[in-house]
Structure formats: structure tokens, C-alpha cells
Amino acid sequence: MRHKTRSFTVRDLGVGGDHPVFIQSMTNTDTHDSAATLAQIHALAAAGARLVRVAVPDKAALSALETIVNKSPVPIVADIHFDHRLALAAVACGVDGVRINPGNIGGHDRFLQVIEACRKAETPMRIGVNSGSVERDLLKKYGGPTPEAMVESLVNHVRVCEAADFHLLVLSVKASGVQEMVAANRLAAAQLDYPLHLGVTEAGGVRTGTIKSAVGIGALLLDGIGDTLRVSLSGDPLNEIPVAHDILKACGLIDSGVNIIACPTCGRTQIDLLPLLEAVEELTRDIKKPLKIAVMGCAVNGPGEAREADIGIAGGKGRGLVFRKGEIVASVSEEALLETFEQHLQELLLEETKL
């Protein structure tokens, strides 16, 4: 059962409530270079990002930000730290949302100014709290930036917004530790009914960041918690999107594209499975239709264990089987296996199109 939250739209993108959980990312280009930033935004959108966050480090970035917002195919959220005036100016130039951390925006009065600007313009705000932004009194109370400390900080910021009659909020409570991040979001979901943005902050490179994000984000999504997510990976943000997509797919939240299952191989394997698997992955990479494909190393892990696959391969000694819905449709040499698989795959796709 999904945690029910308030809902609203960011530009034309539904957030929270019964709206689908969506993927977002953040540009790592120099925001002052609007052309480069827009090129990356278009690439992220084409890969599957539904919203993109853009850093606004200084006043000079604001003129580029307006161009970026006007030409972006997806909603743009201005990422603001330290200077509340940048948030006020971003709202004035028509940004689709602002992301601030009230703990570093310059104090209560300045936070109220940002709230009032967003309320008047009906600009959604994402409030972020992380382990490095918890107030000193809460650090003392809890003995450090514990999940309880982060969530109390978050709740306090939300109550300030509510007192100002502003409710267009997305909340995030992040930590670089997976266990802390999961615990904090569970606490937040239990106390607040605003949409939650999920992510493990400073997750690392592709390998470690993927593992941490899959465990942390996946655990919460399986609890029904979370309305949007970012897989934070060092380097090219385009690497984030397929990981995020696969997390949503593994959690059963999206039903599109190919799901390939493959055996880990063992002493029974008498076929060169890895190149075959890589070829199948490349062959099916652009298929959007939900399709379960199995690539198995022997008959034991073929039609038997992969019976629910739409189509698959089971290797043998110098030969292999192609099967559909658990039924063998071809037995060919290893050399002809990929070509035969592709023929049956195209037939299957054609049949599905006609239905």
C-alpha cells in the first residue's frame, strides 16, 4: 500500500497522491552556459528524467536560468543554498520550483521571505534536510545528526510553511548512510503527508552508488514510501537514469521495457553465455514494450525455471533452445542461436502489435 500524500503539479508533472513515482536528476554543467545546460537537460529528458534540478550558485546564473526554464522540455527546479535572494529571484523569473535547505538559507526571516514569494507565485518548494544541516540544538538534543534529529528539523520547517498557509511542498531527508536514510524517511512518512523525494546523498560512483541507492530507495519504495527519486552518482548524470529506471522496475512500479533474467552459470554450462547475454541486451535495449526475456545456460534453467518468460534461450553442448512461454520453438547450433532468437523475437513483437 502506497503512503498517501497531498498532490499537486509542477508545471504539467503530477507529484504525490496517486501520480506515478517519477525519476529526476540534476545537471552538472556550468549553469551560466545555458546552451550546454539545456543540451544536458534534453539528454536527461530523453533518457527518462521527468524533472531536472539546476544549481544557481550566484546572481550571474539567473539570466541563464530564465532561458533554461523557457526552453526546457521538463520542469526545472532551482537549487539554492546560502543566499535567499537567489531563491526570490529564481521565483520571479518563473522557475517551476525551488529547492532550499532552510538550515543554510540565512535564518528564519529569510526563510519566511522565500515562503511568501513561493506562495504568491504558486511555485512549489522542495525542503531538503540532510545530516550536515541539522540545527545545533537538535544535534545536542539527539547527540548527533540522527534520523530523529533530521526529521524533527524537517517537521519544524514544514510547520513554518503551514503557518504561512503554504503547502506546495516536496520533502527530502537524506543521509550518506543507507540505514540512516531509510530510517529517516520512514519517520518522515509517519509524521507528514507531503510528497517525499528519495535519494542517498553522496552515494559515490556508478558501482557503489548504484548498490547504495538500490538498497535505500528500493527498501522505501517497497514500503510504499516515495513519490520521486534521484540516484546520485558521481560523474555524468545520464548514468543515473537507467539505474533509477531499473529500481522502479524491480519494485514493480513501472511496467515498460525489457526485463532480462539470466542464470549466473555453473558447471553445467556448456555454452559461451556471457557474449550471448550481452548480444541479447544490446538487441533489446530500445524495446519499450513490457517483455520478460530469459537467457539461461542449460536446460535445467531454461524453460523450467524461466517458464514465465515471454521468450528465452537455454544453452546446451554446442547447441541451444529457443523457447516461448515455456514451450520449445527451436533447437539450433550455438552459432545460429542468436539469429534464431531474433527471428522469434520479431515474430512475438509483431503478434503483440496485432492484438
C-alpha positions as CSV (number, residue, x, y, z in Angstrom):
1,M,0.0,0.0,0.0
2,R,1.5,3.3,-1.1
3,H,1.8,6.1,1.5
4,K,-0.8,8.6,0.7
5,T,0.3,12.2,0.3
6,R,-1.0,15.5,-0.8
7,S,-0.7,16.1,-4.6
8,F,-0.1,19.0,-7.0
9,T,1.6,19.7,-10.3
10,V,5.0,21.1,-11.1
11,R,4.4,22.7,-14.5
12,D,2.4,19.7,-16.0
13,L,4.0,17.0,-13.9
14,G,1.8,15.4,-11.2
15,V,3.6,14.9,-7.8
16,G,2.3,12.8,-4.9
17,G,-1.1,11.3,-4.4
18,D,-1.9,8.7,-7.0
19,H,0.6,10.1,-9.5
20,P,3.3,7.7,-10.6
21,V,6.7,7.8,-8.9
22,F,9.0,9.6,-11.2
23,I,12.7,10.0,-11.9
24,Q,14.6,13.2,-11.6
25,S,18.2,14.3,-11.9
26,M,20.5,17.4,-11.7
27,T,22.7,19.0,-14.3
28,N,26.5,19.2,-13.7
29,T,27.2,21.7,-16.4
30,D,28.1,25.3,-15.7
31,T,24.6,26.9,-15.3
32,H,26.0,30.2,-16.8
33,D,26.3,28.2,-20.0
34,S,22.7,27.9,-20.9
35,A,23.3,26.1,-24.2
36,A,25.4,23.3,-22.5
37,T,22.9,23.1,-19.7
38,L,19.9,22.8,-22.0
39,A,21.7,20.2,-24.1
40,Q,22.2,18.1,-20.9
41,I,18.6,18.7,-19.8
42,H,17.3,17.4,-23.2
43,A,19.5,14.4,-23.0
44,L,18.3,13.6,-19.4
45,A,14.7,14.1,-20.5
46,A,15.1,11.8,-23.5
47,A,16.6,9.1,-21.2
48,G,13.6,9.3,-18.8
49,A,14.1,12.1,-16.3
50,R,10.7,13.9,-15.7
51,L,12.2,16.9,-13.8
52,V,15.7,18.4,-13.6
53,R,17.3,20.4,-10.9
54,V,19.8,23.2,-11.8
55,A,22.3,24.8,-9.5
56,V,22.0,28.6,-9.1
57,P,25.3,29.5,-7.4
58,D,25.3,33.2,-8.0
59,K,23.4,36.2,-9.4
60,A,25.0,35.8,-12.8
61,A,23.4,32.4,-13.2
62,L,19.9,33.9,-13.1
63,S,19.8,35.3,-16.6
64,A,20.8,31.8,-17.9
65,L,18.2,30.2,-15.6
66,E,15.4,32.1,-17.3
67,T,16.4,30.9,-20.7
68,I,16.8,27.4,-19.4
69,V,13.3,27.4,-17.9
70,N,11.7,28.7,-21.0
71,K,13.4,26.2,-23.3
72,S,13.4,23.1,-21.1
73,P,11.1,20.2,-22.1
74,V,10.7,19.3,-18.4
75,P,10.1,21.2,-15.2
76,I,13.2,23.0,-13.8
77,V,13.9,23.3,-10.1
78,A,16.4,25.9,-9.0
79,D,18.8,24.6,-6.4
80,I,19.6,27.3,-3.9
81,H,22.0,27.4,-1.0
82,F,23.1,30.2,1.4
83,D,21.6,33.2,-0.4
84,H,17.8,33.6,-0.1
85,R,17.9,36.4,-2.6
86,L,18.7,33.9,-5.3
87,A,15.6,31.9,-4.4
88,L,13.5,35.1,-4.6
89,A,14.9,36.0,-8.0
90,A,14.5,32.4,-9.3
91,V,10.8,32.5,-8.4
92,A,10.5,35.9,-10.1
93,C,12.0,34.6,-13.3
94,G,9.4,31.8,-13.5
95,V,11.3,28.7,-12.3
96,D,9.0,25.7,-11.9
97,G,10.2,25.0,-8.4
98,V,12.9,25.9,-5.8
99,R,14.9,23.6,-3.7
100,I,16.2,25.1,-0.5
101,N,17.7,23.9,2.8
102,P,16.2,26.1,5.5
103,G,19.2,25.3,7.7
104,N,21.6,27.2,5.5
105,I,19.4,29.9,3.8
106,G,20.3,32.6,6.4
107,G,17.8,32.4,9.2
108,H,14.0,32.4,10.0
109,D,13.1,35.8,8.5
110,R,14.8,34.9,5.2
111,F,13.1,31.6,5.1
112,L,9.8,33.4,5.5
113,Q,10.6,35.7,2.6
114,V,11.1,32.7,0.3
115,I,7.9,31.0,1.5
116,E,5.9,34.2,0.8
117,A,7.4,34.5,-2.7
118,C,6.6,30.9,-3.5
119,R,3.1,31.2,-2.0
120,K,2.2,34.3,-4.1
121,A,3.6,32.8,-7.3
122,E,2.3,29.3,-6.5
123,T,5.8,27.9,-7.0
124,P,6.4,24.5,-5.3
125,M,9.2,24.3,-2.9
126,R,11.3,21.3,-2.0
127,I,12.6,21.4,1.5
128,G,15.8,19.4,2.0
129,V,17.3,18.3,5.3
130,N,20.5,16.2,5.5
131,S,22.9,15.1,8.1
132,G,25.0,18.2,7.6
133,S,22.3,20.8,8.1
134,V,20.6,19.9,11.4
135,E,20.4,22.8,13.8
136,R,22.8,22.8,16.8
137,D,20.1,22.5,19.4
138,L,18.8,19.3,17.8
139,L,22.3,17.9,17.4
140,K,22.7,18.5,21.2
141,K,19.3,17.0,21.9
142,Y,19.9,13.8,20.0
143,G,23.6,13.5,20.3
144,G,24.3,14.0,16.6
145,P,22.5,14.1,13.2
146,T,20.4,11.0,13.9
147,P,17.3,10.2,11.8
148,E,15.2,11.6,14.7
149,A,17.1,14.8,14.6
150,M,16.8,15.2,10.9
151,V,13.1,14.5,10.9
152,E,12.4,16.9,13.8
153,S,14.3,19.6,11.8
154,L,12.2,18.8,8.8
155,V,8.9,18.9,10.7
156,N,9.8,22.3,12.2
157,H,10.4,23.7,8.7
158,V,7.1,22.3,7.5
159,R,5.2,23.8,10.4
160,V,6.6,27.2,9.5
161,C,5.3,26.8,5.9
162,E,1.9,25.7,7.1
163,A,1.7,28.7,9.5
164,A,2.2,30.9,6.4
165,D,-0.5,29.0,4.6
166,F,1.9,27.4,2.1
167,H,1.5,23.8,1.2
168,L,3.1,23.2,-2.2
169,L,5.9,21.2,-0.6
170,V,8.1,18.3,-1.6
171,L,10.2,17.0,1.3
172,S,13.6,15.2,1.3
173,V,15.6,13.9,4.2
174,K,18.9,12.4,3.1
175,A,22.0,10.9,4.5
176,S,25.0,9.2,3.0
177,G,24.4,6.2,5.2
178,V,21.7,3.9,3.8
179,Q,20.4,2.8,7.1
180,E,20.1,6.4,8.4
181,M,18.4,7.5,5.2
182,V,15.8,4.7,5.3
183,A,15.1,5.2,9.0
184,A,14.7,9.0,8.5
185,N,12.3,8.6,5.6
186,R,10.1,6.1,7.4
187,L,9.9,8.6,10.3
188,A,9.0,11.4,8.0
189,A,6.3,9.4,6.2
190,A,4.8,8.5,9.6
191,Q,4.5,12.2,10.6
192,L,3.9,14.1,7.4
193,D,1.6,13.8,4.4
194,Y,3.7,15.7,1.8
195,P,5.3,14.1,-1.2
196,L,8.7,12.6,-0.5
197,H,11.8,12.8,-2.7
198,L,14.1,9.8,-2.2
199,G,17.8,9.6,-2.5
200,V,21.1,8.6,-0.9
201,T,23.2,11.7,-0.8
202,E,26.8,11.5,-1.9
203,A,26.3,7.8,-2.8
204,G,29.5,7.5,-4.8
205,G,30.5,6.2,-8.2
206,V,28.5,4.1,-10.5
207,R,29.1,0.8,-8.7
208,T,28.9,1.8,-5.1
209,G,26.3,4.5,-5.7
210,T,24.1,2.0,-7.6
211,I,24.2,-0.5,-4.7
212,K,23.5,2.1,-2.0
213,S,20.7,3.6,-4.0
214,A,19.1,0.3,-4.9
215,V,19.1,-0.8,-1.3
216,G,17.9,2.5,0.3
217,I,15.5,3.7,-2.3
218,G,14.2,0.2,-3.1
219,A,13.5,-0.5,0.6
220,L,11.4,2.6,0.9
221,L,9.6,2.1,-2.4
222,L,8.7,-1.4,-1.3
223,D,7.3,0.1,1.9
224,G,5.1,2.3,-0.3
225,I,7.1,5.4,0.6
226,G,8.4,7.9,-2.0
227,D,6.9,10.0,-4.8
228,T,10.1,10.9,-6.8
229,L,13.7,9.8,-6.7
230,R,17.2,10.6,-7.8
231,V,20.1,8.2,-8.0
232,S,23.0,10.4,-7.1
233,L,26.1,9.1,-8.9
234,S,29.4,11.0,-9.3
235,G,30.1,11.9,-12.9
236,D,27.7,12.1,-15.9
237,P,24.1,12.4,-14.6
238,L,22.9,10.3,-17.6
239,N,24.3,7.3,-15.8
240,E,21.7,7.9,-13.1
241,I,18.6,7.4,-15.2
242,P,18.9,3.7,-16.2
243,V,19.7,2.8,-12.6
244,A,16.7,4.7,-11.3
245,H,14.5,3.1,-14.0
246,D,15.7,-0.4,-13.0
247,I,15.0,0.3,-9.3
248,L,11.4,1.3,-10.2
249,K,11.1,-1.7,-12.4
250,A,12.4,-4.1,-9.7
251,C,9.9,-2.6,-7.2
252,G,7.0,-3.2,-9.7
253,L,6.3,0.5,-10.1
254,I,6.7,0.7,-13.8
255,D,5.9,-1.9,-16.5
256,S,7.8,-0.9,-19.6
257,G,10.8,-2.1,-21.4
258,V,12.6,-5.4,-21.3
259,N,13.2,-7.4,-18.1
260,I,16.1,-9.8,-18.8
261,I,16.7,-12.7,-16.4
262,A,19.9,-14.7,-16.7
263,C,21.4,-17.6,-14.8
264,P,24.7,-17.0,-13.0
265,T,26.2,-20.0,-14.8
266,C,27.7,-23.1,-13.2
267,G,29.5,-26.3,-14.0
268,R,26.6,-27.4,-16.2
269,T,27.1,-24.5,-18.6
270,Q,28.5,-25.7,-21.9
271,I,27.8,-22.6,-23.9
272,D,29.6,-19.2,-24.1
273,L,26.8,-17.5,-22.2
274,L,28.2,-14.0,-21.4
275,P,28.6,-12.8,-25.0
276,L,25.2,-14.2,-25.9
277,L,23.7,-12.3,-22.9
278,E,25.4,-9.1,-23.9
279,A,24.1,-9.5,-27.5
280,V,20.6,-10.0,-26.3
281,E,20.8,-6.9,-24.1
282,E,22.0,-4.8,-27.0
283,L,19.4,-6.3,-29.3
284,T,16.5,-5.5,-27.0
285,R,17.8,-2.2,-25.5
286,D,15.3,0.0,-27.3
287,I,12.2,-2.1,-26.9
288,K,9.6,-0.2,-24.9
289,K,7.0,-2.9,-24.7
290,P,7.0,-4.8,-21.4
291,L,8.7,-8.1,-22.2
292,K,10.4,-10.7,-20.0
293,I,13.4,-12.4,-21.6
294,A,15.4,-15.3,-20.2
295,V,19.0,-16.2,-21.2
296,M,19.9,-19.5,-19.5
297,G,23.0,-21.6,-19.6
298,C,21.4,-25.1,-19.7
299,A,18.1,-26.9,-19.9
300,V,17.7,-27.0,-16.1
301,N,17.5,-23.2,-16.0
302,G,15.7,-23.0,-19.4
303,P,12.0,-23.5,-20.0
304,G,11.7,-24.9,-16.5
305,E,12.8,-22.1,-14.2
306,A,12.0,-19.4,-16.8
307,R,8.6,-20.7,-17.7
308,E,7.0,-17.3,-17.2
309,A,9.4,-15.6,-19.7
310,D,7.8,-14.4,-22.9
311,I,10.8,-15.7,-24.8
312,G,14.2,-17.1,-24.0
313,I,17.3,-19.1,-24.7
314,A,18.6,-22.2,-23.0
315,G,22.1,-23.3,-23.8
316,G,23.3,-26.9,-24.4
317,K,26.5,-28.6,-25.6
318,G,27.3,-26.7,-28.8
319,R,23.5,-26.2,-29.2
320,G,20.7,-24.2,-27.7
321,L,17.0,-24.0,-27.4
322,V,14.7,-21.0,-28.1
323,F,11.5,-21.1,-26.1
324,R,8.4,-19.0,-25.8
325,K,6.1,-19.1,-22.8
326,G,7.9,-22.3,-21.6
327,E,7.5,-24.1,-24.9
328,I,10.4,-25.0,-27.1
329,V,10.1,-23.5,-30.6
330,A,13.6,-24.2,-32.0
331,S,16.7,-26.2,-31.4
332,V,19.8,-24.9,-33.3
333,S,23.5,-24.8,-33.2
334,E,25.2,-22.4,-30.9
335,E,26.3,-20.3,-33.9
336,A,22.7,-19.9,-35.1
337,L,21.2,-19.3,-31.6
338,L,21.2,-15.5,-31.6
339,E,19.8,-15.2,-35.1
340,T,17.1,-17.7,-34.4
341,F,16.2,-15.9,-31.2
342,E,16.0,-12.6,-33.0
343,Q,13.6,-14.1,-35.6
344,H,11.3,-15.4,-32.9
345,L,11.5,-12.1,-31.0
346,Q,10.4,-10.2,-34.1
347,E,7.5,-12.6,-34.6
348,L,6.5,-12.2,-31.0
349,L,6.6,-8.4,-31.2
350,L,4.6,-8.4,-34.4
351,E,2.0,-10.7,-32.9
352,E,1.7,-8.4,-29.8
353,T,1.2,-5.4,-32.1
354,K,-1.7,-7.0,-33.8
355,L,-3.5,-7.8,-30.5
